[in-house]
Amino acid sequence: MPATRLELSAEAQDMLDLLPNDVQLLVLQHVAELSRREPNKVARSHMGRQREGGGTEDELDEQNRHGGLVLDSHSLRLLYPLTLTCRALRRAVVDSVIAFAPRDHGYLMREDLIRTASQFQNLKVLDLSVMFSSTFSASTGVALKLSLSAAVFKLLADKCRKLEIISLSGCTSLPGQLGSILAGLPKLYELDVSTCFMRTNVLAGLERSLSLRSLDCRDCERAGLNRDFCLDTIPQISQLAKLFVGHGGKAIDDEFLRRIRGLKQLCVLDLEGCRGITDQGIASFAGEDGLPHLQVLTLSNCPQLTNKSIASCASSMPKLVKLEVSFNPRVESAAIVELCTLSQMRRTLRTLSLVNCSGLNSDFAGGIRQLDAIQRLNLSALTTISALLPLSECAESLEELDISYCVSVDRASLIALARHPNLRALSLAHCSNVDESVLASFREHRTLEDLDISGCDRLSSMDLCRSLPTIPNLASLHADFVPGANDAFIRAMVRGSCRNALTCVSLKGCMEVSDLHALLSLPNVKSLDVTRCSIQLSADETIALPAAHGLTNLNLTGNSLLHDTDLARIARACPNLVKLDCSSLSWITDAGIEALVACLPKLKYLKLSHCALITHHAVQTIASGLSNLQSIEIHYNRVVGGVRMREFCALHDADASKVLAFYITNGGNSESLRAYHYEQVRCSRASHSDGVPRPGPALPSSHQRAQGDKPSLFGLLRKKLSKR
């Protein structure tokens, strides 16, 4: 099916004609919108963190140049009831779905989701992240341990033979024989089992797969990767190009590195946080033949590595494009200089990260300037380095530089950075010597697009006004906790040559910033963060705020001077907001929430934490009025009762409904919104002198309550629901 059309048969069109006009329009508009999206970008956004492949992502491009329908939770809730009654529409949808990322929703149980997915014979991407794990039940108030049978997965593998990408990230209960089942998929290219529990080798047999090129097993150290899987299964997947085992626990050691040295096609290897590997393991992994295709290597937070490991990497990886050795205190400047002087490294290395390598001194900068292809350099938190003057002589290819928290870097080194003709992104956050002379050196800099000067407390308002507005292409500015940032500076930016380029502005903690009118006057601003500022609007409500139709992300946290009428005026001025954070707005009531719901139909992410005056009426308004809502945070408020969970589950994303259920069930005090915390529910005390539940200390354990304490609100509610 073409990516820009959804072709329906005459029968399907006749069935749609029987539906109400507004429903017809909603269905067709939504399907058309989804089918126009680029499947690669949309589908892979569901797969957790984006992988930086160092050039190897080109291998996936050919796999994803196809059109089709991306079916996520929202579209599934919309289409599933209709496809039950309209067979032709069902067939059209089934034939066109190429990506299925249901997460959790109110229509289907988890195993039914797999059976539903098995109908999509053209399915290429399946994302079941955190679907089969311990989750909180809104109806009974208890944690459910859900598992998936191998038979259901076998059905999926038999029906969906075109599957290329599968994500099971965060699933705590994986079925046995899963590896053998997945090995039968002829086109399986990428498998994500990060943060999974694998106490046994459930992926045994995966080595028989002839197409698997990417395997992600990161962040499994809580339960630990199964050692048999690491030593016997992974080394036999000979065609593997990408391997992520960062924070994999004790199973990732020198023996593991020795066994995977036969994976000669590896392009990407992530060993971050593998504290058991040593210099001997790196040397045996590199071997005599080297790794001719390795392009990306991550060795951050491996405290036993020394200069010998850097030397092994430099001599055996001729195509290395990206190297991360951050948080390794035993790596010294001599090793970095030797790495940078090798002829193959000078030609190929584009990204180098040395964050918080406390063993370095200023000598390493002389080596870095010899890298002819360097583009991204991260030197954050090198607190003992004072002179970085050689960095000013780096190759013209340097585009991104991060020296945040380098508190000892001298002023001359900072001023010299302005000589780079192609520098696009620069972070000077919390550098103690950033002053007016440093900013003045960047006046009218033609290529600088992203600047971070957060925490630079030596900058006055006059310093900011003289320099920053003159940078013509400045698109992103982070000036958090800068005492000189005030309304005069904001107005100077609005008048300056950068006003049309600015799309992202962050002014967290700038207490002298109050003029939201000026900030919204930036014509192309998309993201605005004024957390803990002093935002206030004119008392004259006839003065309208500038229309900011491009603004999609707004953070108003902690601006306690805002009232309901102010929130309504902001909502009218920013009708296209997708993310809104109104946490800690002390004077916001239900009336302000009603204005938000009426003016912001596209809102997907909403935070209302610590808004003490909102009640369950506001939550009912949100549940019935925001049809696109995907996530809501309303903990530490007074909301109790009065909301029907089933209605909210049917209308919105289950993440939002679970948060809401968890919040209300606990009387308004949730410790976390993450699913894995639902197992250990703690709630606030329900007994107060005025009868209004408020956030309070956690209840004692069940053993302590058995000694005579009153039962919790959570316990009473669960008992009441179970009787029903």
Stockholm file with secondary structure:
# STOCKHOLM 1.0

chainA/1-724         MPATRLELSAEAQDMLDLLPNDVQLLVLQHVAELSRREPNKVARSHMGRQREGGGTEDELDEQNRHGGLVLDSHSLRLLYPLTLTCRALRRAVVDSVIAFAPRDHGYLMREDLIRTASQFQNLKVLDLSVMFSSTFSASTGVALKLSLSAAVFKLLADKCRKLEIISLSGCTSLPGQLGSILAGLPKLYELDVSTCFMRTNVLAGLERSLSLRSLDCRDCERAGLNRDFCLDTIPQISQLAKLFVGHGGKAIDDEFLRRIRGLKQLCVLDLEGCRGITDQGIASFAGEDGLPHLQVLTLSNCPQLTNKSIASCASSMPKLVKLEVSFNPRVESAAIVELCTLSQMRRTLRTLSLVNCSGLNSDFAGGIRQLDAIQRLNLSALTTISALLPLSECAESLEELDISYCVSVDRASLIALARHPNLRALSLAHCSNVDESVLASFREHRTLEDLDISGCDRLSSMDLCRSLPTIPNLASLHADFVPGANDAFIRAMVRGSCRNALTCVSLKGCMEVSDLHALLSLPNVKSLDVTRCSIQLSADETIALPAAHGLTNLNLTGNSLLHDTDLARIARACPNLVKLDCSSLSWITDAGIEALVACLPKLKYLKLSHCALITHHAVQTIASGLSNLQSIEIHYNRVVGGVRMREFCALHDADASKVLAFYITNGGNSESLRAYHYEQVRCSRASHSDGVPRPGPALPSSHQRAQGDKPSLFGLLRKKLSKR
#=GR chainA/1-724 SS CCTTCCCCCHHHHHHHHTSCHHHHHHHHHHHHHHHHSCHHHHHHHTSSSCCCCTTTTHHHHGGGCCCCEEEEHHHHHHHHHHHHHCHHHHHHHHHHEEEEECCSCSSCCHHHHHHHHTTCTTCCEEECTTSSSEEECTTTCSEEECCCCHHHHHHHHHHCTTCCEEECTTCSCCCTTHHHHHHTCTTCCEEECTTCCCSSCTTTTGGGCSSCCEEECTTCTTTCCCHHIIIIIGGGCTTCCEEECTTCCTTSBHHHHHHGGGCTTCCEEECTTCTBCCHHHHHHHHTTTCCTTCCEEECTTCTTCCHHHHHHHHHHCTTCCEEECTTCTTCCHHHHHHHHHSHHHHHHCCEEECTTCTTCCTTHHHHHTTCSSCCEEECTTCTTCCCCGGGGGSCTTCCEEECTTCTTCCHHHHHHGGGCTTCCEEECTTCTTCCHHHHHTTTTCSSCCEEECTTCTTCCHHHHHHHGGGCTTCCEEECTTCTTCBHHHHHHHHHSTTTTTCCEEECTTCTBCCCHHHHTTSTTCCEEECTTSCCCCCSCTTSCCCCCTTCCEEECTTCTTCCHHHHHHHHHHCTTCSEEECTTCTTCCHHHHHHHHHHCTTCCEEECTTCTTCCHHHHHHHHHHCTTCCEEECCSSCCCSCCCHHHHHHHSCHHHHHHHHHHHHTTSCCSCCSGGGTTSCCCCCCCCTTSCCCCCCCCCCHHHHHTTCCCCHHHHHHHHHHHC
#=GC SS_cons         CCTTCCCCCHHHHHHHHTSCHHHHHHHHHHHHHHHHSCHHHHHHHTSSSCCCCTTTTHHHHGGGCCCCEEEEHHHHHHHHHHHHHCHHHHHHHHHHEEEEECCSCSSCCHHHHHHHHTTCTTCCEEECTTSSSEEECTTTCSEEECCCCHHHHHHHHHHCTTCCEEECTTCSCCCTTHHHHHHTCTTCCEEECTTCCCSSCTTTTGGGCSSCCEEECTTCTTTCCCHHIIIIIGGGCTTCCEEECTTCCTTSBHHHHHHGGGCTTCCEEECTTCTBCCHHHHHHHHTTTCCTTCCEEECTTCTTCCHHHHHHHHHHCTTCCEEECTTCTTCCHHHHHHHHHSHHHHHHCCEEECTTCTTCCTTHHHHHTTCSSCCEEECTTCTTCCCCGGGGGSCTTCCEEECTTCTTCCHHHHHHGGGCTTCCEEECTTCTTCCHHHHHTTTTCSSCCEEECTTCTTCCHHHHHHHGGGCTTCCEEECTTCTTCBHHHHHHHHHSTTTTTCCEEECTTCTBCCCHHHHTTSTTCCEEECTTSCCCCCSCTTSCCCCCTTCCEEECTTCTTCCHHHHHHHHHHCTTCSEEECTTCTTCCHHHHHHHHHHCTTCCEEECTTCTTCCHHHHHHHHHHCTTCCEEECCSSCCCSCCCHHHHHHHSCHHHHHHHHHHHHTTSCCSCCSGGGTTSCCCCCCCCTTSCCCCCCCCCCHHHHHTTCCCCHHHHHHHHHHHC
//
